Amino acid sequence: MSFWADTLSGLIGDIASGLYSKLPTEISGLFDPTGIPQIKSPDITFKPFTVTGAQGGTVTTLADGSTTYNLSPEQLLMQQQLFSGAGDFFRQASLPTAQRETDIYERMRAAQMPGEAIERQRLQDQLAAQGRLGVRTAQFGGTPEQLAMAKAQAEAQNTAMLGAMQQAQSEQAQLAQLGGQYLQQSYAPQAALLSAMSPALNVAGMADVARRQQGEFDLETMLANANAELSRRAGLASMYGGLFQGATGLAGSGLSLAGGLIGDILNYVKKK
C-alpha cells in the first residue's frame, strides 16, 4: 500500500512542481519591456529647402530660419554692371556744371556767330550804299541800325548763356535719374528670386502643417499600441495569477485528499 501512496504523492508533487516552475516564468515575461512599442518624439522640426529661379539663382532657407540668396553667374555680372553704371551716373551728376555750361555755350555761339557776321556785313553794305558808313551819333556812337544789331546780338549771347545753364542742369538731373534707374534695376535679380520664393513658401507651409499633423498621428498611434500591449500583458498577468492560485489550491487539495485517502486505506488494512 505504501507503493500506491508514494506513487500518488509523487504524481501530485510533479504536477505542483511543474506549475510552480512554469507559471512564474510566464508571469515574469509579462514584465519584460522587450516587445513593448517604444515611444519617441516624432521629428516635426522645420525642414530647410532651396528654390531655384528661372534664371538659375537660388534661395536657400536654413534650419535657424535665416535665408541666403545666391545669384547665378549671369545675374551677378548683370548686377555688377548695373551697380557700376549707377555709380558712374551719380558721379557725373555730382560734378559742378560750370564746365558743361561753358561747353554748351561755346557750341551755341559757334552756331550763331556765322549768322551774326553775315548780318553785320549786310548792314555795312547797306550803310555804305547809303553813304552813311562811318556815321557816329553823339548818344550811341554809331548808327541806330548798328545799335539795334549790337543789342540783338548781345541778347542772343545772353539767351545762349541762359540756355547753356538750363541745358547743363537738365543733363545733370537726367544723369541722376538714370543713376536711380540703374540702381533700381540692379535689384531686379533679387526681386525675381523673391517672386519665385513666394509660392514655394506656401507649399513649404502646407508641407510643414502636414508633417506636424503626421507627427501627432504617429505619436497617438505609438501611445495606443503601447497601451494595448500593456493592457494585454496586464490581462495575461491577471489570468496567470488566477491560474497559479488555482493550481496551487488544486495541488494542496490533491495532497490533502491523497493523504486522507491513504490514511483511510491504511486504517482499513490494519483492521483486517
Order of alpha helices (4+ residues) and beta strands (2+ residues): alpha-beta-beta-beta-alpha-alpha-alpha-alpha
